């Protein structure tokens, strides 16, 4: 029995060998493993995030749930999120960029002026983009960036964690927090640098006219502790269905770190915008034809002006504490930037005190009192009335990673 099985095994192997020879059967070769190129991430790639939550108690006790004439801490007697974002940033030798997505009550308020009627780009589609830009190095000390990026005007930042006070000065709430366009920056020396901007306009992603606006920034460091910054803007801010209304703006900032534990800053802003129209008194047209009005609508030549003045001082006598004060004046009698519908327009003073507890870095606990007083009764008050003053307390919890 064993011999029979052995015979069949030998016969099978012999037949297989003959068949392989007839078919020129080749033993399979080892497959070559294709090597795929791996793309390595930039070494400078960083991911981050920020949370800014708050509770605001308004001593005016208004019926309205939201404060006017501001974008920060707008909700009365309510816990809420002022700003939260996540971001991705890269900063290489030849290129750079940042993408940040955001949410919060300040976002909804600040982007309220974005157009909502267009389909491709509208308020709902763009307001959650904090920054989205890409930059390239053109020369050793020259960069060009394109996309959505933070505005170049003002001392305080859109991110409260970086400011001495929690809320913003009037001067910041009425200048662009963000811009859309192209930015060219160049560093002439270690002390002197500049930026040149071509933008859609005054804080808008979706364009409201066919014109583009220009911006400049000049920065000079007299010493490591004393810096002068001049920011400028020029452009038409009227929609296409109105006459052009040229807006000119200048913002001058002087920051001085007087002592290791004391810093000061001052800002002066001046703006001018061409009036929308001019009514000429021409009664003779009405005499000739009663259908004609006695006032003729024509292009205006006059400019309307507004001014801001702000002063900050900050004391950090201990690594765990910081106390900061802000005094400001906003003068806009022609209501170019802030519409009140009152006789004197928007003429208001502000006084702010902020105590920061720094023991939990990168988290920050802040307590702030803010008092504002206007020439007219423009602030909402209890029982549906209005008042010349507004004062409130804010407790803020923030963390930046």
C-alpha positions as CSV (number, residue, x, y, z in Angstrom):
1,X,0.0,0.0,0.0
2,X,2.8,2.3,0.9
3,X,4.6,1.6,-2.4
4,X,1.4,2.3,-4.4
5,X,1.1,5.8,-2.7
6,X,4.8,6.5,-3.3
7,X,4.4,5.6,-7.0
8,X,1.5,8.0,-7.5
9,X,3.5,10.8,-5.8
10,X,6.5,10.2,-8.1
11,X,4.3,10.0,-11.1
12,X,2.5,13.3,-10.2
13,X,5.8,15.2,-9.8
14,X,7.2,13.8,-13.1
15,X,4.1,14.9,-15.0
16,X,4.2,18.3,-13.4
17,X,7.8,18.7,-14.5
18,X,7.0,17.8,-18.1
19,X,4.1,20.1,-18.2
20,X,6.2,23.0,-16.9
21,X,8.8,22.3,-19.5
22,X,6.3,22.2,-22.3
23,X,4.7,25.5,-21.3
24,X,8.1,27.2,-20.6
25,X,6.8,27.9,-17.2
26,X,8.8,30.4,-15.3
27,X,8.9,30.7,-11.6
28,X,7.2,33.9,-10.5
29,X,9.6,36.7,-9.9
30,X,9.5,38.9,-6.8
31,X,7.3,41.9,-7.4
32,X,9.0,45.2,-7.1
33,X,7.6,47.3,-4.4
34,X,6.8,50.7,-5.8
35,X,8.2,53.5,-3.7
36,X,5.7,56.4,-3.2
37,X,6.9,59.8,-2.3
38,X,5.9,61.0,1.1
39,X,5.0,64.6,1.6
40,X,6.3,65.9,4.9
41,X,4.4,68.6,6.8
42,X,6.2,72.0,7.4
43,X,8.1,72.1,10.6
44,X,6.5,75.4,11.5
45,X,2.9,74.1,11.2
46,X,1.0,74.9,14.4
47,X,-2.5,74.4,15.5
48,X,-4.1,76.7,18.1
49,X,-7.4,77.8,19.6
50,X,-8.9,80.5,21.8
51,X,-12.0,80.8,24.0
52,X,-13.4,84.0,25.4
53,X,-16.5,83.7,27.5
54,X,-18.1,86.4,29.7
55,X,-20.9,87.7,31.9
56,X,-22.0,91.3,31.6
57,X,-24.1,93.1,34.1
58,X,-25.5,96.4,32.7
59,X,-26.4,98.9,35.5
60,X,-28.8,100.7,33.1
61,X,-31.0,97.5,33.3
62,X,-32.4,98.0,29.8
63,X,-35.2,95.9,28.4
64,X,-33.1,95.2,25.3
65,X,-30.9,92.2,25.4
66,X,-28.0,93.8,23.5
67,X,-25.9,96.9,23.9
68,X,-25.5,99.4,21.1
69,X,-22.4,101.2,19.7
70,X,-20.0,98.3,20.3
71,X,-19.1,94.8,19.1
72,X,-17.6,93.4,22.3
73,X,-19.6,92.0,25.3
74,X,-22.9,93.0,23.7
75,X,-25.3,90.8,25.6
76,X,-26.9,92.2,28.8
77,X,-27.2,90.1,32.0
78,X,-26.2,86.9,30.2
79,X,-23.4,84.3,30.1
80,X,-22.2,83.9,26.6
81,X,-19.1,83.3,24.3
82,X,-17.7,86.5,22.9
83,X,-15.2,84.8,20.7
84,X,-13.9,81.3,20.1
85,X,-11.7,80.1,17.3
86,X,-9.5,77.3,16.1
87,X,-6.6,78.0,13.7
88,X,-3.8,76.5,11.7
89,X,-0.7,78.5,10.9
90,X,2.5,78.0,9.0
91,X,5.5,80.3,8.8
92,X,8.3,79.0,6.6
93,X,11.3,80.7,5.0
94,X,9.6,81.3,1.7
95,X,5.9,81.1,2.4
96,X,3.4,81.6,5.3
97,X,-0.3,81.5,5.9
98,X,-3.1,81.2,8.4
99,X,-6.6,79.7,8.4
100,X,-8.9,80.5,11.4
101,X,-12.5,79.6,12.0
102,X,-14.5,81.6,14.6
103,X,-17.8,81.9,16.5
104,X,-19.2,84.2,19.1
105,X,-21.4,87.2,19.8
106,X,-18.7,89.6,18.7
107,X,-18.6,87.8,15.4
108,X,-22.3,88.2,14.7
109,X,-22.2,91.9,15.6
110,X,-19.0,92.8,13.8
111,X,-20.0,91.1,10.5
112,X,-23.5,92.5,10.5
113,X,-22.6,95.0,7.8
114,X,-21.6,92.3,5.4
115,X,-24.0,92.1,2.4
116,X,-26.6,89.3,2.8
117,X,-28.3,89.4,-0.6
118,X,-25.6,87.9,-2.8
119,X,-25.4,84.1,-3.3
120,X,-21.7,83.4,-3.8
121,X,-20.5,85.6,-1.0
122,X,-22.7,86.8,1.8
123,X,-22.8,87.4,5.5
124,X,-23.6,83.9,6.5
125,X,-20.9,82.5,4.3
126,X,-18.0,84.7,5.4
127,X,-18.5,85.7,9.0
128,X,-17.0,82.5,10.4
129,X,-13.7,83.1,8.6
130,X,-11.4,85.1,10.9
131,X,-8.3,84.9,8.7
132,X,-7.6,83.0,5.5
133,X,-4.5,84.1,3.7
134,X,-1.3,82.9,2.0
135,X,1.9,84.8,1.8
136,X,5.1,84.6,-0.2
137,X,8.6,86.0,0.4
138,X,9.5,88.2,-2.6
139,X,12.9,89.3,-1.2
140,X,14.9,89.0,2.0
141,X,12.7,91.4,3.9
142,X,9.7,91.7,1.6
143,X,6.4,89.7,1.9
144,X,3.2,89.7,-0.1
145,X,0.0,88.2,1.5
146,X,-3.4,87.7,-0.1
147,X,-6.8,86.8,1.3
148,X,-8.6,87.8,4.5
149,X,-6.4,89.1,7.3
150,X,-6.6,91.3,10.4
151,X,-7.0,95.0,9.8
152,X,-3.9,97.3,10.1
153,X,-5.6,100.2,12.0
154,X,-5.7,100.6,15.8
155,X,-3.8,99.7,18.9
156,X,-6.1,97.0,20.3
157,X,-6.5,93.6,18.8
158,X,-9.6,91.6,17.8
159,X,-8.4,89.0,20.3
160,X,-9.2,90.2,23.8
161,X,-6.4,88.1,25.4
162,X,-3.8,90.4,23.7
163,X,-5.2,93.7,25.0
164,X,-4.8,95.5,28.3
165,X,-8.5,96.0,28.6
166,X,-11.2,93.4,27.9
167,X,-13.7,95.6,26.0
168,X,-12.5,97.7,23.1
169,X,-12.2,101.5,22.8
170,X,-14.6,103.3,20.4
171,X,-11.6,103.9,18.2
172,X,-11.4,100.1,17.6
173,X,-15.0,99.3,17.2
174,X,-15.3,101.9,14.4
175,X,-12.2,100.9,12.3
176,X,-11.8,97.6,10.4
177,X,-11.0,94.5,12.5
178,X,-10.4,92.6,9.3
179,X,-9.5,93.4,5.6
180,X,-9.7,91.5,2.3
181,X,-7.1,92.1,-0.3
182,X,-3.4,92.1,-0.8
183,X,-0.8,93.3,1.6
184,X,2.9,94.0,0.8
185,X,5.2,94.5,3.8
186,X,8.8,95.5,3.8
187,X,11.4,96.0,6.6
188,X,13.8,98.7,5.6
189,X,15.9,98.5,8.8
190,X,15.6,97.0,12.3
191,X,13.7,100.2,13.3
192,X,11.7,101.1,10.3
193,X,9.1,99.1,8.3
194,X,6.0,99.7,6.3
195,X,2.9,98.0,4.7
196,X,0.9,98.7,1.6
197,X,-2.7,97.4,1.2
198,X,-5.1,97.1,-1.7
199,X,-8.5,96.1,-0.2
200,X,-12.1,95.6,-1.1
201,X,-13.0,98.4,1.2
202,X,-13.6,99.4,4.9
203,X,-14.0,96.0,6.6
204,X,-15.9,94.0,4.0
205,X,-15.2,90.7,2.4
206,X,-18.1,90.9,0.0
207,X,-17.6,94.0,-2.2
208,X,-20.3,96.7,-2.1
209,X,-19.0,98.7,-5.1
210,X,-16.5,98.4,-8.0
211,X,-13.8,100.5,-6.4
212,X,-10.8,99.3,-4.4
213,X,-9.4,101.0,-1.3
214,X,-5.8,101.7,-0.3
215,X,-4.0,101.4,3.0
216,X,-0.6,102.2,4.5
217,X,1.2,101.5,7.7
218,X,4.4,103.2,8.8
219,X,6.2,101.8,11.9
220,X,9.3,103.2,13.5
221,X,11.0,102.0,16.7
222,X,12.9,104.9,18.3
223,X,14.1,102.5,21.1
224,X,13.1,99.0,22.1
225,X,10.6,100.5,24.4
226,X,9.2,103.4,22.3
227,X,7.3,102.8,19.1
228,X,5.4,105.1,16.7
229,X,2.8,103.7,14.2
230,X,0.9,105.6,11.6
231,X,-2.0,103.9,9.8
232,X,-3.8,105.3,6.8
233,X,-6.8,104.5,4.7
234,X,-8.4,105.9,1.5
235,X,-11.3,104.6,-0.6
236,X,-14.9,105.0,-1.8
237,X,-17.4,103.7,0.7
238,X,-20.7,104.3,-1.2
239,X,-22.5,101.5,-3.0
240,X,-22.7,101.6,-6.8
241,X,-26.2,103.1,-6.8
242,X,-25.0,106.2,-4.9
243,X,-22.5,109.0,-5.7
244,X,-19.0,108.2,-4.7
245,X,-18.2,109.1,-1.1
246,X,-14.4,109.1,-0.6
247,X,-13.3,108.2,3.0
248,X,-10.0,109.3,4.3
249,X,-8.6,108.1,7.7
250,X,-5.5,108.5,9.7
251,X,-4.6,106.7,12.9
252,X,-1.4,107.6,14.9
253,X,-0.2,105.4,17.8
254,X,2.6,106.0,20.3
255,X,3.5,103.1,22.6
256,X,6.0,103.5,25.4
257,X,7.2,101.0,28.0
258,X,8.2,103.5,30.5
259,X,9.2,101.0,33.2
260,X,9.5,97.3,33.5
261,X,6.1,97.3,35.3
262,X,4.4,100.2,33.6
263,X,3.4,100.7,29.9
264,X,1.6,103.6,28.3
265,X,0.0,104.1,24.9
266,X,-1.9,106.9,23.1
267,X,-3.9,107.0,19.9
268,X,-5.4,109.8,17.9
269,X,-7.7,109.2,14.9
270,X,-9.1,111.6,12.4
271,X,-11.6,110.7,9.6
272,X,-13.2,112.5,6.8
273,X,-15.9,111.4,4.3
274,X,-17.4,113.2,1.4
275,X,-21.1,114.0,1.9
276,X,-23.6,111.9,0.1
277,X,-25.3,114.8,-1.7
278,X,-25.8,118.6,-1.8
279,X,-29.1,120.4,-2.1
280,X,-28.8,123.6,-4.1
281,X,-31.5,126.3,-3.6
282,X,-32.7,127.2,-7.1
283,X,-36.3,128.6,-6.8
284,X,-36.3,130.0,-10.3
285,X,-36.8,126.5,-11.8
286,X,-40.1,126.2,-9.7
287,X,-41.2,129.6,-11.1
288,X,-40.7,128.5,-14.6
289,X,-42.4,125.1,-13.9
290,X,-44.3,124.4,-10.7
291,X,-43.4,120.7,-11.1
292,X,-39.7,121.4,-10.5
293,X,-38.5,121.4,-6.8
294,X,-36.8,124.5,-5.4
295,X,-33.9,122.4,-4.2
296,X,-31.7,120.6,-6.8
297,X,-29.8,117.4,-5.8
298,X,-26.2,117.7,-6.8
299,X,-22.8,116.2,-6.0
300,X,-21.4,117.3,-2.7
301,X,-18.0,118.9,-2.3
302,X,-18.0,119.1,1.5
303,X,-16.5,116.5,3.8
304,X,-17.8,115.3,7.1
305,X,-15.3,114.7,9.9
306,X,-15.0,112.6,13.1
307,X,-12.3,112.2,15.7
308,X,-11.1,109.7,18.3
309,X,-8.7,110.2,21.2
310,X,-7.7,107.3,23.5
311,X,-5.1,106.9,26.3
312,X,-4.1,103.6,28.0
313,X,-1.9,102.9,31.0
314,X,-1.1,99.4,32.3
315,X,0.6,98.4,35.6
316,X,2.1,94.9,36.1
317,X,3.7,95.1,39.5
318,X,3.5,91.4,40.1
319,X,3.7,88.4,37.6
320,X,0.2,87.4,38.9
321,X,-1.6,90.7,38.5
322,X,-2.1,93.5,36.0
323,X,-4.2,96.7,36.4
324,X,-5.1,98.7,33.3
325,X,-7.0,102.0,32.7
326,X,-8.4,103.5,29.5
327,X,-9.7,107.0,28.9
328,X,-11.3,107.9,25.5
329,X,-13.3,110.5,23.6
330,X,-15.3,109.9,20.4
331,X,-16.5,112.9,18.4
332,X,-18.9,112.3,15.5
333,X,-21.4,115.1,15.4
334,X,-22.3,114.4,11.7
335,X,-23.0,110.7,12.5
336,X,-20.8,109.4,9.8
337,X,-19.8,106.3,11.7
338,X,-22.4,106.0,14.5
339,X,-26.0,107.0,13.7
340,X,-27.9,108.2,16.8
341,X,-30.6,110.3,15.3
342,X,-30.0,113.0,18.0
343,X,-29.1,116.6,17.8
344,X,-25.5,116.4,18.8
345,X,-24.8,113.0,17.1
346,X,-22.4,110.6,18.7
347,X,-20.2,112.5,21.2
348,X,-19.2,110.3,24.0
349,X,-16.5,109.8,26.7
350,X,-15.4,106.4,28.1
351,X,-13.6,105.4,31.3
352,X,-12.4,101.8,31.8
353,X,-10.6,99.9,34.6
354,X,-9.5,96.3,34.2
355,X,-8.0,93.8,36.7
356,X,-6.3,90.7,35.2
357,X,-5.4,87.6,37.2
358,X,-2.5,86.0,35.4
359,X,-1.7,83.0,37.7
360,X,-3.3,80.5,35.3
361,X,-1.5,81.2,32.1
362,X,-2.4,80.5,29.3
363,X,-5.8,81.1,30.9
364,X,-6.8,84.6,32.0
365,X,-9.5,85.8,34.5
366,X,-10.6,89.4,34.0
367,X,-12.7,91.9,35.9
368,X,-13.7,95.1,34.3
369,X,-15.8,98.2,35.0
370,X,-16.8,100.5,32.1
371,X,-18.5,104.0,32.3
372,X,-19.6,105.9,29.2
373,X,-21.3,109.2,29.0
374,X,-22.7,110.9,25.9
375,X,-23.9,114.5,25.1
376,X,-27.3,113.1,24.2
377,X,-29.5,110.3,25.6
378,X,-28.5,107.5,23.3
379,X,-28.0,104.6,25.7
380,X,-31.0,102.3,26.5
381,X,-32.2,102.6,30.1
382,X,-34.8,100.8,32.3
383,X,-38.5,100.9,31.4
384,X,-37.8,101.6,27.8
385,X,-36.2,105.0,28.4
386,X,-32.8,106.3,27.3
387,X,-29.9,107.8,29.2
388,X,-26.8,109.9,28.7
389,X,-24.7,107.3,30.6
390,X,-24.0,103.6,30.4
391,X,-22.0,101.7,32.9
392,X,-21.5,98.0,33.3
393,X,-19.4,95.2,35.0
394,X,-17.8,92.3,33.0
395,X,-16.3,89.1,34.2
396,X,-14.4,87.3,31.5
397,X,-12.8,83.9,31.3
398,X,-10.3,83.3,28.4
399,X,-7.7,80.8,27.3
400,X,-5.3,81.0,24.3
401,X,-3.5,78.0,23.1
